Amino acid sequence: MADNDNGAGVGAVLLSFLAGAAVGAGAALLIAPKTGEELRGKIKNLAEDAVDKIKEYTSEAQEKIKSTIEEGKGVLSEKKSILNSAIEAGKEAMEREKERLKGA
């Protein structure tokens, strides 16, 4: 689970990279000598590609988040069980000590 501590940072870097790439590509298209129709077509294709990639990355991120949540639930359940066992053992030890002190 410690491997996922940088998940938000990686996502921000990835999103920044994609945004920078989109801005750079848009600027390159605007500077390049093309007709208006060609330029609009290229911008449309770039926008569609960017949307597809963002959807893909979002889906991957959602899957990673779901698996991390499931792992967390498993760890929480395990720790809860250990804690409950320790509490029960403590209660039993306390009762035994009470009985021992009553008999003394």
C-alpha positions in Angstrom: 0.0 0.0 0.0 3.0 2.3 0.5 3.6 2.1 -3.2 0.4 4.1 -3.8 1.4 7.1 -1.6 2.5 9.1 -4.7 -0.7 8.4 -6.7 -2.0 12.0 -6.6 1.4 13.4 -7.5 1.8 11.1 -10.5 -1.7 12.0 -11.6 -1.0 15.7 -11.4 2.2 15.3 -13.4 0.5 13.2 -16.0 -2.4 15.6 -16.4 0.1 18.5 -16.6 2.1 16.7 -19.2 -1.1 16.0 -21.3 -2.2 19.6 -21.0 1.3 20.9 -22.0 1.3 18.5 -25.0 -2.1 19.7 -26.1 -1.1 23.4 -25.8 2.2 22.7 -27.6 0.4 20.8 -30.4 -2.2 23.5 -30.7 0.4 26.2 -30.9 2.3 24.2 -33.6 -0.8 23.9 -35.6 -1.6 27.6 -35.4 1.9 28.6 -36.4 2.2 26.1 -39.3 1.0 27.4 -42.7 -2.2 25.5 -43.4 -5.7 26.4 -44.8 -8.4 27.1 -42.3 -10.2 23.8 -43.1 -7.0 21.8 -42.6 -6.2 23.5 -39.4 -9.7 23.0 -38.0 -9.6 19.3 -39.0 -6.2 18.8 -37.3 -7.4 20.6 -34.1 -10.5 18.5 -34.1 -8.5 15.3 -34.4 -6.1 16.4 -31.7 -9.0 17.2 -29.4 -10.6 13.8 -30.1 -7.3 12.0 -29.4 -6.8 14.0 -26.2 -10.3 13.1 -25.0 -9.7 9.5 -25.8 -6.4 9.4 -23.9 -7.9 11.2 -20.9 -10.8 8.7 -20.8 -8.3 5.9 -21.0 -6.1 7.3 -18.2 -9.2 8.1 -16.1 -10.4 4.5 -16.4 -6.9 3.2 -15.4 -6.9 5.5 -12.4 -10.3 4.4 -11.4 -9.3 0.7 -11.5 -6.2 1.5 -9.4 -8.3 3.4 -6.9 -10.8 0.5 -6.7 -8.0 -2.0 -6.2 -6.4 0.2 -3.5 -9.7 0.5 -1.7 -10.2 -3.2 -1.8 -6.7 -3.8 -0.4 -7.4 -1.2 2.3 -10.6 -3.0 3.2 -8.7 -6.3 3.6 -6.0 -4.7 5.7 -8.6 -2.9 7.8 -10.6 -6.1 8.4 -7.4 -8.0 9.3 -6.3 -5.3 11.8 -9.8 -5.1 13.2 -9.8 -8.8 13.8 -6.4 -8.7 15.6 -7.6 -5.7 17.7 -10.8 -7.5 18.7 -8.8 -10.6 19.7 -6.4 -8.5 21.8 -9.3 -6.7 23.5 -11.0 -10.1 24.3 -7.7 -11.5 25.7 -7.4 -8.3 27.8 -10.9 -8.7 29.2 -10.3 -12.4 30.0 -7.0 -11.5 31.7 -8.7 -8.8 33.7 -11.5 -11.2 34.8 -9.0 -13.8 35.9 -7.1 -11.2 37.9 -10.3 -10.0 39.5 -11.1 -13.6 40.5 -7.6 -14.1 41.8 -7.7 -11.0 43.9 -11.1 -12.0 45.3 -9.8 -15.3 46.4 -6.7 -13.8 48.1 
